[in-house]
Amino acid sequence: MKNIYLLKSCNEWKEHSSSKVILATSDKQALAVATAGEILLGNMEYKGLCNDAGYFQFADDVKNGLNYEDNLKYGYIEEVDCLSKEDTEELRVRYDTAIDAFEHNEIEVDDQDDEEM
C-alpha cells in the first residue's frame, strides 16, 4: 500500500468538522511546498508565525530535516493508505482472516439490558 498525505485546513482546535482538504499527494516534497504556500498566504501559522516570518521558519526547519507537522496551526497533515490493484490479494487475505475470526468466536450478548427497557 502506498501512503497518501492530505494537507487539510481547519480551525484553531483542529476539529474534524472544520477540516477541508487542500492537497492530496504521495510526494513529501509537494506536501512541503503546498504547506509553505499556505503559511506564506497567511492561511496557516507555523510555530505561531504566519506570512513571511512563518514561511522562513518553516523553510529553515524543512531544510534541517525537522518534523514540521506538529507545528502547524489552522492546518494539519493526515496520512492515509492508497490501495492499488496490487493490494487486492493482501486485502483478500485480511478479509478472509477477519471473517474467519468472527465465525469461530461467539459474541456474547447481554440480554439483561433488553429486559430493563
PyMOL commands that set and color helices and strands:
alter all, ss='L'
color gray80, all
select helices_A, chain A and resi 16-18+28-40+51-63+69-71+85-104+112-116
alter helices_A, ss='H'
color red, helices_A
select strands_A, chain A and resi 2-9+20-25+45-46+72-73+75-82
alter strands_A, ss='S'
color yellow, strands_A
deselect
rebuild
show_as cartoon
